[in-house]
Amino acid sequence: MSKRVAIYGAIIAVLLIGSAADYSREIFAVFWHLRHGSHAEVRGIRFPVPLEYEVLESPGLPRLTMVRVAGHAWHGGGVIDIDFHKQPSPEFVRLLQSRGLMKSQVVGEQIATLAGKPGKCVEGIPETGDAQLQKIIRDRDFLEIDCWFGGEVEVTLRGTANLKNDFYSVIYGAVRSR
């Protein structure tokens, strides 16, 4: 009887370890939240970090990068990047795009507010000029969103379209630290 229990116990342990390995991508995000909580701060602004994301450390840099890796528990992946370097205006970016650089098919625009600062967001689908890569972008429902807040902050999403709500919740949930 005890030999049978040991064998079943070993099988269950192998299955649990295998299952944990399948969900290892998601586990990293959960561990980040257990260690750091549900917010990250940069330049005196506190940003909410959705549960499915982990924050990559950038010590000394005025930026915050949140990463969501597609896995079994949640679908779609991407990067939300918050950059406090001097940013080009949306008009300058459009000029570059009109000259064939940074091309993107604009699919939407919206006004947003980041910690009380108004800004503008442009949503687009990247255009690469490569038919195979373009097919992958369309098949994966890839989206990029660029938001500018007064030339001081740029917030971008590069990822699957299902992350759009997460992206805007990070922007609208940002508050000045006390």
C-alpha positions as a printed Julia matrix, in Angstrom:
178×3 Matrix{Float64}:
  0.0    0.0     0.0
  2.73   2.51    0.91
  4.62   1.72   -2.32
  1.48   2.55   -4.33
  1.02   5.84   -2.39
  4.65   6.76   -3.07
  4.22   6.09   -6.81
  1.0    8.13   -6.98
  2.66  10.89   -4.96
  5.59  10.95   -7.38
  3.25  11.1   -10.38
  1.3   13.96   -8.83
  4.53  15.82   -8.02
  5.74  15.44  -11.64
  2.41  16.69  -12.96
  2.46  19.7   -10.6
  6.03  20.58  -11.55
  5.2   20.2   -15.25
  2.11  22.37  -14.83
  4.12  25.04  -13.01
  6.66  25.02  -15.85
  3.83  25.58  -18.35
  2.75  28.62  -16.36
  6.26  29.91  -15.59
  5.77  33.06  -17.67
  2.76  34.05  -15.63
  4.49  33.14  -12.38
  7.19  35.79  -12.93
  4.55  38.52  -13.07
  2.85  37.22   -9.93
  6.2   37.11   -8.1
  6.9   40.7    -9.15
  3.59  41.78   -7.58
  4.23  39.78   -4.39
  7.57  41.54   -4.03
  6.64  45.07   -5.14
  2.87  45.46   -4.81
  0.52  46.82   -7.44
  2.26  50.11   -8.3
  5.57  51.4    -9.61
  6.9   54.93   -9.34
  9.09  57.06  -11.56
  9.71  60.82  -11.55
  7.19  61.44   -8.79
  4.32  59.68  -10.57
  2.83  56.46   -9.28
  1.59  54.06  -11.97
 -0.71  51.07  -11.43
  0.8   47.81  -12.69
 -1.83  45.32  -13.93
 -1.5   41.84  -12.38
 -0.4   40.2   -15.63
  2.62  42.52  -15.97
  6.03  42.74  -14.38
  8.2   45.84  -14.34
 11.72  45.73  -15.74
 14.18  47.62  -13.59
 15.9   50.68  -15.11
 17.94  52.08  -12.2
 18.76  55.74  -12.65
 16.83  56.1   -15.89
 13.7   58.23  -16.13
 11.61  55.4   -17.56
  9.33  52.56  -16.58
  8.84  49.42  -18.68
  5.99  46.98  -18.01
  6.06  43.63  -19.78
  3.3   41.09  -20.27
  4.38  37.78  -21.76
  1.69  35.73  -23.47
  1.11  32.44  -21.73
 -1.48  29.86  -20.76
 -3.34  31.95  -18.16
 -3.57  35.11  -20.25
 -3.4   35.67  -23.96
 -1.57  38.39  -25.79
  1.65  40.04  -24.85
  3.41  43.33  -25.18
  5.32  46.16  -23.6
  4.09  49.39  -22.03
  6.94  51.89  -21.93
  6.79  55.18  -20.02
  9.67  57.47  -20.98
 10.43  60.84  -19.37
 13.08  61.98  -21.87
 12.37  64.98  -24.11
  9.95  63.62  -26.7
  9.18  64.56  -30.3
  5.74  65.95  -30.96
  3.03  63.92  -32.73
  3.43  66.31  -35.67
  7.16  65.51  -35.97
  6.42  61.79  -35.86
  3.82  62.24  -38.65
  6.46  64.09  -40.7
  8.83  61.12  -40.31
  6.03  58.75  -41.27
  5.19  60.79  -44.38
  8.82  60.36  -45.47
  8.61  56.59  -45.16
 10.09  56.26  -41.68
  8.2   54.79  -38.73
  5.24  53.98  -40.96
  2.0   53.01  -39.34
 -1.61  52.8   -40.47
 -3.45  55.08  -38.04
 -6.59  53.37  -36.74
 -7.55  55.78  -33.98
 -6.71  58.84  -31.93
 -7.75  59.91  -28.47
 -7.12  62.54  -25.85
 -5.81  61.24  -22.51
 -4.67  62.6   -19.16
 -1.6   61.39  -17.27
 -1.44  62.54  -13.63
 -3.33  65.73  -14.53
 -1.32  66.44  -17.7
 -3.32  66.37  -20.96
 -1.99  64.5   -23.95
 -2.77  62.94  -27.28
 -2.65  59.26  -28.25
 -2.33  57.84  -31.75
 -3.2   54.19  -32.34
 -1.8   52.37  -35.33
 -0.83  49.15  -37.02
  2.85  49.06  -38.0
  3.65  48.9   -41.71
  6.92  47.14  -42.45
  7.04  46.8   -46.23
  7.65  43.05  -45.8
  4.62  40.94  -46.78
  5.43  38.0   -44.46
  6.05  40.23  -41.46
  2.92  42.25  -42.24
  0.88  39.03  -42.27
  2.24  38.07  -38.83
  1.39  41.55  -37.5
 -2.18  41.26  -38.77
 -2.61  37.62  -37.66
 -1.42  38.43  -34.13
 -3.61  41.57  -34.03
 -0.54  43.68  -33.2
 -1.09  47.31  -32.24
  1.09  50.23  -31.31
 -0.15  53.24  -29.39
  1.93  56.36  -28.84
  0.83  59.01  -26.36
  2.57  62.34  -25.79
  2.1   64.5   -22.72
  3.52  68.0   -23.19
  6.77  66.92  -24.85
  7.97  65.64  -21.46
  6.52  62.14  -21.33
  5.83  59.52  -23.97
  3.84  56.4   -23.13
  3.81  53.6   -25.7
  2.23  50.2   -26.15
  3.69  47.67  -28.52
  1.66  44.49  -28.32
 -1.55  42.7   -29.07
 -4.72  44.77  -29.37
 -6.34  43.08  -26.35
 -3.88  45.03  -24.14
 -5.37  48.4   -25.12
 -7.57  48.64  -22.01
 -4.62  47.78  -19.75
 -2.6   50.51  -21.45
 -5.18  53.23  -20.92
 -5.84  52.07  -17.34
 -2.13  52.61  -16.59
 -2.3   56.14  -18.03
 -5.56  57.15  -16.35
 -4.56  55.49  -13.06
 -1.3   57.44  -12.79
 -1.2   59.93   -9.89
  1.4   62.33   -8.51
  3.15  60.94   -5.44
  2.82  62.82   -2.19
